Amino acid sequence: MLGVNVLARRALCSSLRSSAQSRLAVQTRSIHVSSPVLKKKQQNVDFDNLFDDMEIVDKSLPKQTGAPAKAKGKAQAGAKPAPTSSGRTRKTTKLSVDERTAKFDSIAEFVKTRTARNLQETRPAVRDSAWLQMLQLATSEEELKRVVELMPAWKEGSGGRVFTSTYSEAFVRRCQELDHPLLALQVFGDYARYNLNLTLPAARHLLYSLQTQPIDKLMTASALYGLYNLPAAAQDYVSCAIIVDACLRHNSADSNRIADALLPHLRQLQATTEVNTEDTYHRENVWVQKAMESVEKALKEREAGAQGTNKAAHLAGAASTAGANQEQTASA
């Protein structure tokens, strides 16, 4: 296992080289939520309602589940249930534990038999939605691992099929909701095997889900940005804020060195990136606000601690000098 310092250098070297160029043309920008990806989501699946019947929510978000108040065309209070992005009214049906398990097993077997490498007979093709349904139905690490075991065959036995960005982001989210973020890190760390592309929203969510893990896991995730041709983590406001916050909270010698190296980048991003504080519908806005609040608090505590240490050292030095003077006076 590479040391934390080595991982940190590898993850940040590209951002340190390009940061000088970015300073030449500093401009205000807002957090990018990948419009093309969102458009594709709306066409294929009602992504934000994907896990509604699981009663698992992101604790970083407010209790309200509606879209931003400023969004136009949204249903008002007391109106009929809002339709899904496909235009159809969503009707939630809650499955029992046994029904959920049986449905998961059925879809998993369907996918397995239709993505085999040497499939001889013609069978109905597996749709992208089958993978999302398996994630929706998975409720344990074992079931998540069964989904992961099926993923290599999607490329090898299905005519070179590629997972959608919607699935990529849903996979990270489900791993986090079931408290298995390291499984997501394992999958994205081996693209040759699993063929799952890491998008910027998925990368941010991966960092967020790993912030309480050992710091080397977080730095390994940040190193993936370069492998997937994403902007360096030190150049993305959300990612940089999450990393600095996690490093300061870990409060080890290594993590503090990483935080100190990233702080100049974070301050520049803070000054040039707009955050819509009213938009809690996009969780990135919530993450970056909470991360920055935590960073500012940690820095103030560090500064106060340093001042206290200096004051104590000064008082100790003064007391030592006074004691020495008294000894000299007594001996005289």
N, C-alpha and C positions, 0 to 999 in steps of 0.2 A: 504493500500500500504506500503510495506516495505521501510524503509529508505535507502538512498543511501549507507550509511556506512555498513548496514547489507548486502545489495546486493553485495557490493564490497568484503566484507569478505567471503561471500559464494562463489563468483565467483573465488576468488584468493586462497582460503585456500589449495586446492589440489595442485596448482602449487607451493605454498610456501613450502609444505611438500616434494614434489618430486624434487625441484630445487637442493637440496643438493646432491641428488643421481646423477643428470645429470652433476654436476660439476666434479664428479669423473672421467668422461670419456668424456671430451669436444672434439668434433671433428667438422670439417668444413662440413656443409651440404648446400644443395640448397633448394629453395622453392619447395615444393612438389605440383604438380598439379593433383595428383591422376590418375596415368596411367590406372588402370583398368576402372575407370569411363570414361576416354576419349575414351578408346577402345570400350566401350559399346555405347557411343555416336555415334561413327563412324558407328557402325553396324545398329543403329536404326534410326538416324535422323541427318540431317546436322545442328547441333545445332547452330553453329556460324552464320548461315544464317537464323535462325528461324524467326527473327524479321526484316529482311532486308526491306520489303516493307512498314514498318511503318515510316521510316524516323526518328526514334528515336535512338539516339546514346548515349553512355556513354561519358559524357563530360570530364572524366578523361583521356580518351585515345587520342592519336594524331589523326589528320584528316585522315591519311592513314589507310586503312582497310586491307591491305595485311598481310600475315604471315611474320615471321621473315625472313630477307634476307638470313640468313645462312641455312635456311631449304632447303633440297635437293629436286629436282624433282618438283619445283614449276614452273608455266608458266612464261615466260619472257614477257616483255612489248611488245605489239603489237600482241601477240599470241591470239589464240581463247579463248573464255570465259572458265574459269577453271571449271571443273566438280565438282559436289558435292562429299561428302565423299562416296556416294553410287556408284560413277562412272558415273552418268548421268549428262548431262549438265543442269544446273538450268536455267529455263526460268521464269523471274519475271513477274507476272501479277498483276497490281495494281487495287484494287477494289475501287469502289466508296463508300461513307459513307453508303448509303442505302444497297448496295450489301454486305458490310462487316457486317452490323447489321443483315441482313437477314440470312447470312451464319452462324453467331454466334448463332442466335436463333435456327436455324435448327439443328446444332450439339448439342447444349445444350439440346434440346428436345429429340434428339436421345439418348444421354447419360442418361437422366433422365428416359426415359421409359424402358431402358435396364439394369438399375442398381437398380430397385425397390426391396424392401426386399422380397415381396411375389409375385414374378414374376411367373405366371402360365404357360404361353405359351412360346414356344421356339422361340427366336428371335436372329438375328445376334449379336454376341458378340461385346462389345465395345473394341476397340484397344487402346493401350497406346497412339498412335498418336492423338487420338481424344482430349485428354486432352491438348496436346501441341498445337493443332489447335485452341482450345478455347482461350488459352493464347495469341496466335498470333493475334486473331481477336478482343480480348477485348481492348477497348479504353477508358474505364471509370471505376470508382470505383464500380459503380453499376454492371457492367458486371463481374468485378473481384470477387465481392461478390457472384454472381450467380454461378461462378465456384467453389468457396469455399463451398457453400451450397450443391453442388453435391458430394463433396469429401467423406463425411462419408459413403455414399452408396457404394463406390468402394470396401470397405472392407466388409461391412455388407451384401450387396446384390449381390455380384459378385464372390462368392466362395472364399472370403478372398484374393482378389487381392491386390497387393502392388504397390505403386507408384515407378517409376524408379528414380534413382539419377539424370537423365537428366531432368525429370519433376521438381524435387526438386529445382535444380539450375535455371531452366527456370522460375519457379514461383517467386523466390526471385528477379530475374532480371526484370521480368515484373512489379512487384509491385514497384520496384525502378524507372523504366522508367515512370510509370504513377503517380509517387509521392505519393504512398500509402504504405510506408515501414512498418507502424504499423500493416497493415493487415497481412503481412508476419510474423511479430512477434507474432501476435495473433494465427496464424495457427500453427507455430512451437512450441508455448508454450502449445499446447493442443494435444499431439500425440494420446492420447486415443480416441479423437474424429475424428481427421482428418487423422491419419495414414500416415503422411508425414515425412519421415526420413530426418534429417538434416545432410548433408555431410559437410566435411571441406570446400570445395569451396563455398558451399551455406552459411555456417556460416560466412566466411570472407565477402561475398557479403552482408549478412544481417547487419553485423557491419558497413560496408562501407555506406550502405543506411541509417543507423540510426545516423550517426555521427553528424548531425545537430539537432537531436531531443534532448529533455531533457535527461540529463546524466543518469537518472534512467532507461530509456529505453535501452540505450546502455549497462548498467551493467546487466539488465535482459537478454539481448541477450547473453552476455558473460557467464552468468550462465548456459545457455542451453548446452554449450560444454560438461559439465560433464554428463548431462542427456542423451546425445546421444553418450556417450563413445568416445568423441573426445579428443585430447590433450587439456589441459587447455589453455585458451586464452593467458595466460602469458607465455606459452611455444611455441607459434607459432609466428614467426616473423611478418607476415603480420597482424595478429589479434592484437598483442600487440602494434605494431606501430600505428594502427588505433585508438585504445583505448587511448593511451597516447596522441596522437595528438588531439583527440576530447576533452579530459579532460583539456589539457592546453589551448585550444581555448575557452572552456566554462569559464575558469578562475574564478571558484567559490571556496570557501573554501573546499567544499567536493571534487570537481573534482580535485583540486590541490593535495589533500592528496592521492587520488587514483593514480594520475600520479607519485607522488614521490615514492609510494610503488612499482610501476611497472618499474620505470626507471632502477634499477639494472638488472632486467630480460631483459629489452630491450637492454641494453648495451651488455649483454652476447650474446644475439641472434644476435645482429649486428656484433659481432666479429666472430661468428661461422657459419653464414648463408651467402651463396653466392647468389647474385642477378644478373641476366643477364640484364644489363642495356640496351642492344640492343634489347631484346625481349619485344616488346610492344604488341605483339599479345595476350599474357596472361596478363590480366588486373591486376592480383595480383602484377606483377613486377612494374607496374605504380603506383598502390596504395601505396606500401611500400616505393617507392622512394619519392613520394610527401609527404607522412606522415612524413618521417624522415627529409626532408627539413624543413617542418613546425615545427617539434619538436625542431630541432637545432636552428631555428630562435627564437622560443618562449623562449627557455632556455637562449639564449644570451640577449634577451630583459629583461628577469627576472633578470639576473645577473647585467646588466647595471642599471636597476632600483634599485636594492639593493645597488649597489655602490653609486648611486646618493643619495639615502636616507641616507646612512652612512655619506657621505660627508656633506650633509645638516645638519645632526645632529651634526657633528663635528664642523662645522662653527657656528651653533647656540650655542653650548656649549662654544666655544671660545669667542663669542660675549658676552655671559652672564658673563663669568669670567672677561672679560675686563671691562664690565660695573660695576661689583661689586668692582673691584680694583679702578676704578675712584671714586666711591662713598666713599670708604674708604679714599682715598687721600683727597677728598674734605672735609670730616668730620674732618680729622686730621688738 
